[in-house]
Each structure stands twice: as structure tokens, then as C-alpha cells.
Amino acid sequence: MSSFDTSRILYSDESCIIINKKSGEAMEGAGTNQLNLPEMLSTLFPVSTNARGLPFSPTAVHRIDVPVTGCALFARTPESLAFYNTCFAEGKARKIYWAVCEIPPNMGTLAESDKLVHWISVDARHNKSYVHTDEAADRKQAILRYRIVGKGDRYLFVEVELITGRHHQ
């Protein structure tokens, strides 16, 4: 396990920690050769206690998949975790992603911004998600909004807001 560069801490106070998460790091359930962010943060910040007096370590408020980079929010207390969870559930907080994508062959028909609605099925055995255009019993609706914010010769810079946040969406 590698050490954590504290210059990646973007913000911290008594209720939360925001870090610049790198690819390969786990926000929960770290596997072999993955940096376990909650464990690492609990060595850097004092651990609080819950209502029963039991230890409460920094806990991910949302998930960013292991291969993905970005700002990651961790709650430092049970009360702040409940508050942040409520904010996301009620739409008071949003997750915005930026992606670099190859220009698709159908670029001429692609809107500069749009809402996409698909259906996702999950193969838990292989940890894979599959996108479908039609609804089925084993599929969950997945909604996102996108906006093209830049374009090069071969690539687009796209802002994405996940409305549903499904497995590997």
C-alpha cells in the first residue's frame, strides 16, 4: 500500500474531508494493491464516535469507481454523514463529472446538451454493467444530463451530471 500525499486534501473541517482521489484508490472495500481511502484518512484525522460511543472513521458520502479520479467527500461524524446523505437524496447536492470522449461517428446528430435515459443491467459475477434502450424486469432506469463544453479534432470535453447514479453508470 502506498502512502497518501496530504497535499491532495482539498478541504477539511470538523464535519468532512474532501480529497483529490486518484485512479486505483478505493472509497470503500479496497482490494489487493488498492489504497483504502477511509483507512488512510482515519490515520490522518482524529476518529469521532457515534451515539453509542463507538469509533466512527471517515466514511465515503458517495462513490467514485476505483479507476476514476475526482473530488471525493468523506464525512467525519455520523451526523454529517446523515446530513450529506439527505442533501444528495433531496437533490440539494449534485455530482458533476467531466469526461474526455472520442468524437462519435454520429457527431452531426448529437445535441450540444441533452438528457439520456437508458436501462442498466448488472452482471454481479463479473462486476459489469450493460446499457439497454428498453425496460426489462432485471434492469434499472439510468438518467444523466450531458453538455459538450469543448471540442478538438478527435475529442470532446463533456460535462455529465448523473441523475440516478447506477452501478458503473
NORBELPE-V320612 format. One line per field, one symbol per residue. psi: psi as a letter, one per 30 degrees, with the letter a starting at -180 (. if undefined). A space follows every 50 residues. Layout:
psi = ???
//
This chain:
psi = kllkjfffjekkafflkkljklkfkkflhkakgkkjeeeeefffkkkala fgglkjlkkkelkklefkllkkkkkfleeeeeeeeeeeeggfklkklkkk kkklfheffklfllkkkakklkjeeghkkkklflklegkkkkklklkjfl kaeflkjkkkjkeehljg.
//
